[in-house]
């Protein structure tokens, strides 16, 4: 009876010690894995090609060759009238880009000439009627070729972005009036593309005089300069000593000195090994008693 009780007692001691040893080893392995794990590389951001940016007043048209509502005939590019076909008084036919109106974005390609006389008054873009209806929240009436249901809007202020110049005659720069005849001449010196600065909120740029400025995203307002923090005063011996002590402790650990976590893990492993040895010793003692 005593022998059985002694063996059972040793089993009770061995189980928790082995569990502690295994838990310590798993924690150490998890910490090592966390230290060596590398963050995923950020995905590259695609940059669009911008050749020209500006703003103008725009009207709308729909020239389908029917002669209705001021229709002046089929578009100059030789393609049927369609959604996305705009007219410019000076850009080359085939020029591509997009316009923005109150947050709404619409692509275009230049397929016709115009506005005519209105371009001399600053109306430098003619939007197809279907796109104009989408931008202003109205409806295109195919019977009258007019846009209704948008509060009577016939002209709007838009931002334009050119992403590709057409290969034919025309001015490759901000639009000018039809009366100038710029649409007839080939432009060998296109406008210099605007400089696009990508936002970099995580890496502020250092400026002279100790100020920090954040690089603004395209179209965003330029942020104000933020003065840099003043350096800490020289007369702070207690804080300096604490910082030196902490720095020294980190150096000792980096050079091989065991920290609290390392010591606890080692003790747990040794305790498990010792307990396992005790269990084997108890087994040998039990066999000896049985033989007697």
Buried (B, 14 or more C-beta within 10 A) or exposed (E): EEBEEBBEEBEEEBEEBBEBBEEBBEBBEEEEEEEEEEEEEEEEEEEEEBBBBBBBBBBBBBBBEEEEBEBBEBBBBEEEBEBBBBBBBBBBBBBBBBBBBEEEEBBBBBBBBBBBEBBBEEBBBBBBBBBBBBBBEBBBBEEEBBBEEBEEBEEBEBBBBBBEBBEBBBBBBBBBBBEBEBBEEEBEEBBEEEEEEEEEEEEBEEEEEEBBBBBBEEEEEEEEEEEEEEEEEEEEEEEEEEEEEEEEEEEEEEEEEEEEEEEBBEEBBEBBEEBBEBBEEBEEBBEEEEEE
